[in-house]
């Protein structure tokens, strides 16, 4: 059964078992946050939750590792890069 999640306010389809990172990648994003020093783009790097490059906010909870968190129907995902990433 397909799910719907909201990324920076816009609805996007998702599948059960899909990670937040997979949904973000499926929208064409390769980065969704920027480093504090230098503003370099970050997205999925290690893909196993070790590096913390893929942090997002999910349902108001900041610091969620997008590569580890499976989406749930109605999730609200916020990136620090906004929709222009």
LUMDREN-713155 format. One record per residue (C-alpha): residue in one letter; x, y, z; residue number from 0. Coordinates in steps of 0.02 Angstrom, whole numbers, plus 50000, padded with zeros to 5 digits. Example, Ala and Ser with C-alpha at 12.3 -4.5 7.8 and 13.67 -1.06 7.14 Angstrom:
BEGIN
<site "A" <50615 49775 50390> 0> <site "S" <50684 49947 50357> 1> 
END
This chain:
BEGIN
<site "X" <50000 50000 50000> 0> <site "X" <50076 50168 49949> 1> <site "X" <50111 50300 50080> 2> <site "X" <50113 50488 50069> 3> <site "X" <50246 50591 50158> 4> <site "X" <50274 50779 50154> 5> <site "X" <50447 50845 50112> 6> <site "X" <50467 51030 50151> 7> <site "X" <50278 51044 50139> 8> <site "X" <50255 50954 49972> 9> <site "X" <50172 50782 49964> 10> <site "X" <50275 50637 49895> 11> <site "X" <50234 50454 49870> 12> <site "X" <50331 50324 49969> 13> <site "X" <50330 50137 49995> 14> <site "X" <50325 50040 50158> 15> <site "X" <50502 50000 50215> 16> <site "X" <50577 50145 50119> 17> <site "X" <50696 50257 50216> 18> <site "X" <50681 50445 50225> 19> <site "X" <50844 50454 50125> 20> <site "X" <50771 50344 49988> 21> <site "X" <50619 50457 49976> 22> <site "X" <50728 50612 49966> 23> <site "X" <50836 50533 49832> 24> <site "X" <50679 50482 49735> 25> <site "X" <50629 50667 49729> 26> <site "X" <50793 50705 49640> 27> <site "X" <50882 50777 49791> 28> <site "X" <51062 50730 49821> 29> <site "X" <51085 50845 49971> 30> <site "X" <50966 50911 50101> 31> <site "X" <51073 51003 50227> 32> <site "X" <51227 51113 50229> 33> <site "X" <51378 51112 50343> 34> <site "X" <51390 51246 50477> 35> <site "X" <51561 51301 50417> 36> <site "X" <51573 51331 50231> 37> <site "X" <51394 51285 50185> 38> <site "X" <51445 51127 50093> 39> <site "X" <51299 51016 50038> 40> <site "X" <51268 50852 50129> 41> <site "X" <51153 50704 50099> 42> <site "X" <51181 50516 50107> 43> <site "X" <51364 50472 50129> 44> <site "X" <51387 50309 50224> 45> <site "X" <51206 50249 50215> 46> <site "X" <51220 50152 50379> 47> <site "X" <51199 50286 50512> 48> <site "X" <51380 50313 50559> 49> <site "X" <51425 50482 50482> 50> <site "X" <51273 50591 50524> 51> <site "X" <51282 50682 50356> 52> <site "X" <51100 50644 50316> 53> <site "X" <51015 50729 50463> 54> <site "X" <50837 50794 50440> 55> <site "X" <50689 50841 50549> 56> <site "X" <50545 50716 50550> 57> <site "X" <50379 50763 50630> 58> <site "X" <50465 50902 50727> 59> <site "X" <50607 50792 50793> 60> <site "X" <50774 50864 50737> 61> <site "X" <50932 50762 50707> 62> <site "X" <50850 50609 50629> 63> <site "X" <50967 50505 50521> 64> <site "X" <50876 50493 50354> 65> <site "X" <50969 50335 50305> 66> <site "X" <50905 50240 50458> 67> <site "X" <50726 50302 50480> 68> <site "X" <50589 50212 50386> 69> <site "X" <50448 50324 50329> 70> <site "X" <50273 50312 50397> 71> <site "X" <50115 50374 50314> 72> <site "X" <50093 50560 50345> 73> <site "X" <50272 50593 50401> 74> <site "X" <50326 50775 50388> 75> <site "X" <50507 50784 50334> 76> <site "X" <50598 50951 50342> 77> <site "X" <50767 50982 50268> 78> <site "X" <50880 51127 50313> 79> <site "X" <50916 51154 50129> 80> <site "X" <50731 51179 50090> 81> <site "X" <50655 51133 49924> 82> <site "X" <50799 51206 49824> 83> <site "X" <50926 51074 49874> 84> 
END
